[in-house]
Amino acid sequence: MKKIVWCLSLFGSLTAISASAQKIVADKIVGIVGDKIILKSDIDLSIDQAHRQDMLTAHPEYGDPCYQMQIALTTKALVLQAEKDSLPVSDDDVESQLDLRIRNFIQMYGGKDVLEQIAGQTVYQIKDNLRSAIRDNLLADAMRKKVVEDVTVTPTEVRDYYNRIPKDSLQF
């Protein structure tokens, strides 16, 4: 009888402990384009980066998760198409962009040691974390260039387009 009471009390306390524990989501997939996924942390990181770089005063839409999701979906779609079209992005291009980005960070924060302290990582770890994002951005840029390479718009066409829009519909 004592064993049954002891087992029931142990089971009850374990149930109470597990019920009081909160579920923590490590990350969440918020979008899929082909075989590319978009994580919630990527969207949050983009918004945080816009805050850190003080871009929200000039572009308040950068703080909107829906806008950042739209950018991420567009980029992933362009990357997917660029990979299908086998657009060239060399490892040298990626490395030069990485080096440029790291130099900008070092200049922004005042030194390599300060950058490593703020990031909590070495420069090599920062480069490893940024490599795939930079490759994707280069692929997306190459695809954008390919899409619009044959598009030509004359100043007269632009003027005619804006003249057709009612004046009360134009933004200030």
C-alpha positions as CSV (number, residue, x, y, z in Angstrom):
1,M,0.0,0.0,0.0
2,K,2.8,2.4,0.8
3,K,4.4,1.7,-2.6
4,I,1.2,2.6,-4.4
5,V,0.8,5.8,-2.4
6,W,4.5,6.7,-3.0
7,C,4.1,5.9,-6.8
8,L,1.0,8.0,-7.0
9,S,2.6,11.0,-5.2
10,L,5.7,10.7,-7.4
11,F,3.5,10.6,-10.6
12,G,1.5,13.6,-9.3
13,S,4.6,15.7,-8.7
14,L,6.1,14.8,-12.0
15,T,2.8,15.7,-13.7
16,A,2.8,19.1,-11.9
17,I,6.4,19.8,-12.8
18,S,5.8,19.0,-16.5
19,A,2.6,21.0,-16.6
20,S,4.3,24.1,-15.1
21,A,7.2,23.9,-17.6
22,Q,6.6,26.2,-20.5
23,K,7.1,25.1,-24.1
24,I,9.9,26.9,-25.8
25,V,10.0,27.0,-29.6
26,A,13.6,27.1,-30.8
27,D,12.7,28.3,-34.3
28,K,9.8,28.0,-36.7
29,I,9.5,27.6,-40.4
30,V,7.4,30.5,-41.7
31,G,7.8,30.0,-45.4
32,I,9.0,27.5,-48.0
33,V,10.0,28.3,-51.6
34,G,11.0,25.1,-53.5
35,D,13.5,23.4,-51.3
36,K,14.4,26.7,-49.5
37,I,13.0,27.4,-46.1
38,I,12.5,30.7,-44.3
39,L,12.8,30.7,-40.5
40,K,11.1,33.1,-38.1
41,S,14.6,33.8,-36.7
42,D,15.7,35.1,-40.1
43,I,12.7,37.5,-40.3
44,D,13.4,38.7,-36.7
45,L,17.1,39.1,-37.5
46,S,16.3,41.2,-40.5
47,I,14.1,43.5,-38.4
48,D,16.7,43.7,-35.7
49,Q,19.4,44.6,-38.3
50,A,17.1,47.4,-39.6
51,H,16.8,48.7,-36.0
52,R,20.6,48.5,-35.4
53,Q,21.4,50.2,-38.7
54,D,18.8,52.9,-38.0
55,M,17.1,52.3,-41.3
56,L,13.6,52.6,-39.9
57,T,13.6,56.4,-39.9
58,A,14.0,56.5,-43.7
59,H,12.1,53.2,-44.4
60,P,9.6,52.4,-41.6
61,E,8.4,49.4,-43.6
62,Y,11.6,47.6,-42.8
63,G,10.3,47.1,-39.3
64,D,7.2,45.3,-40.6
65,P,7.5,41.4,-40.4
66,C,5.2,41.1,-43.4
67,Y,7.5,43.3,-45.5
68,Q,10.5,41.3,-44.4
69,M,8.7,38.1,-45.2
70,Q,8.0,39.5,-48.7
71,I,11.7,40.3,-49.2
72,A,12.7,36.8,-48.0
73,L,10.2,35.1,-50.3
74,T,11.3,37.1,-53.3
75,T,15.0,36.4,-52.6
76,K,14.4,32.7,-52.1
77,A,12.4,32.5,-55.4
78,L,15.2,34.4,-57.2
79,V,17.8,32.1,-55.7
80,L,15.9,29.0,-56.7
81,Q,15.5,30.3,-60.3
82,A,19.2,31.4,-60.4
83,E,20.2,27.9,-59.4
84,K,18.0,26.3,-62.1
85,D,19.5,28.7,-64.7
86,S,23.0,27.9,-63.4
87,L,23.9,31.6,-63.0
88,P,27.6,31.9,-62.1
89,V,28.5,33.0,-58.6
90,S,32.1,32.0,-57.8
91,D,33.6,31.3,-54.4
92,D,35.9,34.2,-55.0
93,D,32.9,36.6,-55.4
94,V,31.5,35.2,-52.1
95,E,34.8,35.6,-50.3
96,S,35.4,39.1,-51.5
97,Q,31.9,40.1,-50.4
98,L,32.6,38.5,-47.0
99,D,35.9,40.3,-46.7
100,L,34.2,43.6,-47.6
101,R,31.4,43.0,-45.1
102,I,33.8,42.2,-42.3
103,R,35.9,45.3,-43.1
104,N,32.8,47.4,-42.9
105,F,31.9,45.8,-39.5
106,I,35.4,46.4,-38.2
107,Q,35.3,50.0,-39.3
108,M,31.8,50.5,-37.9
109,Y,32.6,49.1,-34.4
110,G,36.2,50.4,-34.2
111,G,38.3,47.3,-34.3
112,K,38.4,43.5,-34.8
113,D,38.5,42.8,-31.1
114,V,35.4,44.9,-30.5
115,L,33.6,43.2,-33.3
116,E,34.4,39.8,-31.9
117,Q,33.3,40.9,-28.5
118,I,30.0,42.3,-29.7
119,A,29.3,39.3,-31.9
120,G,30.5,36.7,-29.4
121,Q,32.3,35.0,-32.2
122,T,35.6,35.1,-34.0
123,V,35.8,36.7,-37.4
124,Y,36.1,33.2,-39.0
125,Q,32.9,32.1,-37.3
126,I,31.1,35.3,-38.4
127,K,32.3,34.6,-42.0
128,D,31.0,31.0,-41.8
129,N,27.6,32.2,-40.6
130,L,27.3,34.8,-43.3
131,R,28.6,32.7,-46.2
132,S,25.3,31.1,-47.3
133,A,23.4,34.4,-46.9
134,I,25.9,36.2,-49.1
135,R,25.9,33.5,-51.7
136,D,22.0,33.7,-51.8
137,N,22.1,37.5,-52.1
138,L,24.7,37.3,-55.0
139,L,22.5,34.7,-56.7
140,A,19.4,36.8,-56.3
141,D,21.2,39.9,-57.6
142,A,22.4,38.0,-60.6
143,M,18.8,36.7,-61.3
144,R,17.4,40.3,-60.9
145,K,20.0,41.5,-63.4
146,K,19.1,38.8,-65.9
147,V,15.3,39.5,-65.6
148,V,15.7,43.2,-66.3
149,E,18.7,43.2,-68.7
150,D,16.5,43.7,-71.8
151,V,14.1,46.2,-70.2
152,T,14.4,49.7,-71.5
153,V,12.3,52.6,-70.3
154,T,12.5,56.0,-71.9
155,P,11.9,59.3,-70.0
156,T,8.9,59.9,-72.2
157,E,7.3,56.6,-71.1
158,V,7.9,57.4,-67.5
159,R,6.4,60.9,-67.9
160,D,3.4,59.5,-69.8
161,Y,2.8,56.9,-67.0
162,Y,2.8,59.5,-64.3
163,N,0.6,61.8,-66.3
164,R,-2.0,59.1,-66.5
165,I,-2.2,58.8,-62.7
166,P,-4.8,61.1,-61.1
167,K,-3.1,63.9,-59.2
168,D,-5.0,63.1,-56.0
169,S,-3.7,59.5,-56.1
170,L,0.0,60.5,-56.1
171,Q,1.9,60.5,-52.8
172,F,3.4,63.7,-51.7
